[in-house]
Amino acid sequence: MKIADIYRDLPTIETERLLLRKVKAKDTKAIYAYASDPEVARYVTWPVHTTIGATQAFVQFVIEQYRKHDIAPWGMVVKETDDFIGTIDFVAWQPQHYTAEIGYTIGRSFWNKGYTSEAAEALIDFGFHNMELERIQARCMVDNVASARVMEKAGMSYEGTIRRALYVKEQHQDLKLYSILRNEWRDDRL
């Protein structure tokens, strides 16, 4: 399997409450609303968006990734309200090793509602059923308790802490590593 096999035409994934779909130019304002929030940007690798132009550049980058059939995020949209609330994606995929890593960001007003766990479960299911993955992992900074909880709720197991694994925002960060294997995934989760 090749990356372009999936990203040639990124499919929409539907969950009970969400649509995971391609990011569009019309999503720029919604993305800026959360990407400009210092609390949302606190535990991610990218800097807080201080201008709408930064968000426009991100959206254009994502659209270009779709055009190139390369790794790019799904937008998370609440079906009931059509609110664009965040993104989730395979931030890394190594088809030759049958492994991938997921990452996600969600607006603060949508925290603690189970949306990210729901989206993560859908992406894990997609990875095992459509991408021939054997292992899916995710990492978070050690202080990011909410992200660790998302991984646990999505069925991932804590493997350990990777010390000083990331240098971001002028600091070395320790990362918690979680994973799930194909044989651990239960198809009845969704």
N, C-alpha and C positions, 0 to 999 in steps of 0.2 A: 504494500500500500504506500502511496505517496501523499504528501501534504496536499497537493493540488486535487487529489481524488475527493477530498472533503471540501476544500476551500474553493473549488471551481465554482460551486454554487451553494454557498453556505445555507443549509436547510433551517427552516424555522422549527423550533422545538416547543411543544405545548405542554404545560404542566397544569395542575388543578387551577392555579391562580395566575399563572404567568405565560407570556409568550416570550421566547428567546428568539430574537430576530436580528437581522443586520442593522447596524447603526446607520442612520440617515442624517443628511444635513439638517433636517428639521428638528433633530434631537439636540442641537448645539446648546440652546438655552437651558434645557433640562440638565445636560451634562455640566454646564458651567455652574448651575445652582449648587451642585454638590462638590464639583472639583475645586471651587473657590472657597470651600469650607475648610478651615485649618484642621478641624477635628477629623474630617473624612480623610484628609491628606496626611494625617499624622503617622500612620503606619504603612504607607505605600512608598514606592521608590521614586515617584514623580513629585515635583514641587507643586504646591498649591497654585492654582490658576489665578493669577492676579488681574488678568484681562480676558475679555471674551475672545480676543485674538488667539490666545494660547489654546483655548478650547476649540476654536475653528481650525487651528493647525492640527490638533489631535484628531478631530473628526475627518479632516482631509487625509491625514495619514492612514486612518482606518479604511476609508473608502478606497484609497490607493492599494492597500493590502488586499482588499477584496478583488480589485481589478487584476492584481498580479497573482491571484489564487494562492495567497500566502496566509499564514496564521494571523487572525484578527478576531476581535471579540464579538460576542453576541450582546445585543442590548437587552436588558430586562424590562419588560413592560407589563404592568398590572392589567389583566384582561378586563376587569370590571370598570376601571376608570380610564384606561389608556395612558396612565402615567408612566413615563420613562424614568426608571428609578436607579439604574446602574448598569454595569457591564460585568460579564463573566466570560472567561475564555480559557483555552489551553495556551498558557503563556510560553510553554515549551513542549515540543513533541519530537520524539526520536523514533521514527517508524522502524528503523533497523533494530532497535532494542525493545520495541513494543511498549514503550513507556511515554507518559506525558505528565505535565504538571498543570494544575488549574490555578487561576487567580481571579479575584473579583473585587469590585468596589460598588458600594451602594450609598445612596443619599441618607443623611442622618435621620430625616423624618420617617424613613422606612426601616430603621434599625429595630431589632427585637420583635419582628413580626413573622419570622420564619421564611422570608422570601429568599434570602441568600442560600440557606440550607436546601430549600426546595429546588432552586436553580442548580446548585452543586450536585444534588442527587440526579437531576435530569442529565447533566453533563457527564457524570460518571457512567450512567446507564448508556448514553450515546457512545462514549468512548469504548466501552466493553463490547457493545453490539455493532457499532459501525466503523470503528477504527482499528479493530484487531488488537486492542491494548491488553497487556497482561498486568500492568501496574499503573496506577494513577496516584500522584502525590500532590501535596500542597504544603507550603511553608508560610509561617508568619513570624513576625518579630515576637520575642518572648513576652513582652508586655501586652500584646494584643489578645487579650482574653476572649473577646467576642469572636475573633476569627478562628481561634482554636476551637471554640464551641461549635462554630459552623462545621468545621471538619469532622468533629466527633458526631454531630447530629447526622451528617451525611454518610456515616458508617466507616470513616477512616480511623486508623489506629495510630496513636502516638509512637514514633520510633525513637525519638531522642532529640537532643538539642545540638545543633551544629554551631560551634563556637566561632564567633567573628567571621561568619560566612558571607557577610554583605557589608560593603562600605557605602553608606547612603546618607545624604544630608550631613556630611562631614563627621560621621560617627561610624564606628564598627558596630555591627548588629549581630547578636546571637539570634538564630532562627530555630523555631520548633518545626520538626518535620513529621508530617502525617502521611499515611498512605493506605491504599486499599488494593488488594489483588483481585483478579478476575474470579477466582474460586471463592472469595469471601463475599462477593456481591450477590445479593438476593434479588431476583427479578420481581418479587412481589412487593418490593419497597415502594414502588410508584403507584 
